[in-house]
């Protein structure tokens, strides 16, 4: 339903898709050429510097007709790993660095500078105590959405060959909006090629 609507809106001039790159669609919003844009809270820091007009933010939209809609979103981002086989001295250095990165002060600094959600409750409480959300209420929107009730499909995912599957999805989305394929055919392709990759991953990962 969602992509059928988006394609219809694009054909009617209500919606536009400028690409799958991080800044492809954001730039149009920054320049005041789009009424609204759906993106990451991690863009807030940059938007404060580049947007050519005042702006605000709210929770992600959803369809009332979908049962269980209006749940929390799942958090994105990356991860840090400490590999085995290192000396005790090296492990201590890594542990100290991780402790530094996750300290409330550093998390709060990073949250303010970028818009990314702070990863600890202590950092969130520090931002509250400092009055940051009274000054920048938009910066708290992503956090508040994460605090909404969870749904069956809002708990994140672990997916073999995820980067490759995402490339397939982005390719097919582009083909939908350019008129090269239908929504149904695009999602059939995503399902088939995605399943082929998952089957391959299952063989290699055991």
C-alpha positions in Angstrom: 0.0 0.0 0.0 2.7 2.5 1.0 4.7 2.4 -2.3 1.5 2.3 -4.4 0.5 5.6 -2.6 4.0 7.1 -3.0 4.1 6.3 -6.7 0.6 7.8 -7.2 1.7 10.9 -5.3 4.8 11.2 -7.4 2.8 11.0 -10.6 0.5 13.8 -9.2 3.5 15.9 -8.2 3.0 15.6 -4.4 6.1 13.5 -3.8 9.6 13.3 -5.2 12.5 10.8 -4.9 15.9 12.2 -5.6 18.0 9.1 -4.9 19.1 6.7 -2.2 22.2 8.7 -1.0 22.3 10.2 2.5 21.9 13.8 1.3 20.0 13.2 -2.0 16.6 14.1 -0.5 17.7 16.1 2.5 19.3 18.8 0.3 16.0 19.6 -1.4 14.4 20.2 2.0 17.4 22.3 3.2 16.9 24.6 0.2 13.2 25.0 1.0 12.1 23.2 -2.1 10.2 20.5 -0.2 7.5 20.9 2.4 8.7 18.0 4.5 11.3 15.3 4.4 11.6 12.0 6.3 15.1 11.3 7.5 17.4 10.5 10.5 17.6 12.3 13.7 21.3 12.1 13.1 20.8 14.9 10.5 19.6 17.4 13.0 23.1 18.8 13.8 23.8 19.5 10.1 20.3 20.8 9.4 20.7 23.5 12.0 23.6 24.9 10.0 22.4 24.3 6.4 18.6 24.7 6.4 17.5 28.0 4.8 14.3 28.3 6.9 13.0 27.5 10.3 12.0 23.9 10.7 10.6 21.4 13.2 10.1 17.7 13.5 7.5 15.1 14.6 7.1 11.4 14.9 7.1 9.2 11.7 3.7 9.2 10.0 1.7 5.9 9.8 -1.5 4.6 8.4 -4.4 4.4 10.8 -5.8 1.5 8.8 -2.8 -0.7 9.8 -3.5 -2.7 13.0 -0.9 -2.0 15.6 0.5 1.1 13.9 1.9 4.0 15.9 4.6 2.1 17.7 8.1 3.0 18.5 10.8 3.1 15.7 13.9 1.0 16.1 17.3 2.6 16.5 19.8 2.6 13.7 23.5 3.3 13.7 26.7 1.2 13.9 28.6 -0.8 16.4 32.1 -1.0 18.0 33.7 -4.4 18.4 36.7 -5.5 20.5 38.4 -8.5 18.9 39.9 -11.4 20.9 43.6 -12.3 20.9 45.0 -9.0 22.2 47.2 -8.4 25.2 45.8 -7.4 28.6 47.3 -4.0 28.1 45.6 -3.5 24.7 42.3 -4.8 26.1 42.5 -2.3 28.9 43.1 0.6 26.4 40.1 -0.5 24.4 37.9 -0.7 27.6 39.1 2.7 28.7 38.3 4.1 25.2 34.8 2.5 25.2 34.2 3.9 28.7 35.2 7.4 27.5 32.9 7.2 24.4 29.9 6.1 26.5 30.4 8.6 29.3 27.4 10.9 29.8 29.5 14.0 28.9 30.8 12.6 25.6 27.4 11.1 24.6 25.7 14.5 25.4 28.3 16.3 23.3 27.8 14.0 20.4 24.0 14.1 20.7 24.1 18.0 20.6 26.6 18.1 17.7 24.9 15.6 15.4 21.3 14.9 16.5 22.1 11.2 17.0 20.3 9.7 20.0 22.4 9.4 23.1 22.9 5.7 24.0 22.6 5.9 27.8 19.9 7.1 30.1 22.6 9.1 32.0 23.4 11.1 28.9 19.7 11.8 28.3 19.2 12.9 31.9 22.2 15.2 31.6 20.7 16.8 28.5 17.4 17.3 30.4 19.2 18.7 33.4 21.1 21.1 31.2 17.9 22.4 29.7 18.9 21.3 26.2 15.4 20.2 25.2 13.8 23.4 26.3 16.2 25.2 24.0 15.9 22.6 21.2 12.7 20.6 21.6 13.2 19.1 18.1 16.3 17.2 19.5 14.1 15.2 21.8 11.6 14.0 19.1 13.6 10.9 18.1 14.1 9.9 21.8 10.4 10.2 22.5 9.5 8.1 19.5 11.8 5.4 20.7 10.0 5.4 24.0 6.6 4.6 22.4 5.2 1.0 22.9 7.0 -1.6 20.9 5.4 -3.6 18.0 6.2 -6.9 16.5 8.1 -5.2 13.6 9.9 -2.4 15.6 12.6 -4.4 17.4 15.3 -4.1 14.8 16.7 -7.0 12.7 19.7 -9.1 12.0 20.0 -10.0 8.4 22.7 -11.8 6.4 23.9 -9.9 3.4 22.0 -6.9 4.7 24.1 -4.3 2.7 23.6 -6.3 -0.5 19.8 -6.7 0.1 19.6 -2.9 0.8 21.2 -2.2 -2.5 18.6 -4.4 -4.2 15.8 -2.5 -2.4 17.2 0.9 -3.3 17.7 -0.1 -6.9 14.1 -1.3 -7.2 12.7 1.8 -5.4 14.4 3.9 -8.0 12.9 1.8 -10.8 9.4 2.2 -9.3 9.7 6.0 -9.2 11.2 6.3 -12.6 8.4 4.3 -14.1 10.6 1.4 -15.2 8.7 -1.2 -13.2 5.5 -1.6 -11.2 5.4 -1.8 -7.4 4.4 -5.4 -7.5 7.2 -6.5 -9.9 9.7 -4.5 -7.9 8.8 -6.2 -4.6 8.7 -9.6 -6.3 12.3 -8.9 -7.5 13.3 -7.8 -4.0 11.8 -10.9 -2.5 13.5 -13.3 -5.0 16.9 -11.7 -5.0 16.8 -11.2 -1.3 15.9 -14.8 -0.6 18.6 -16.0 -3.0 21.2 -14.0 -0.9 19.7 -15.3 2.4 20.0 -18.9 1.1 23.6 -18.2 0.2 24.3 -16.7 3.6 22.7 -19.7 5.3 25.1 -22.0 3.5 28.2 -20.0 4.3 27.3 -19.1 7.9 26.1 -22.5 8.8 
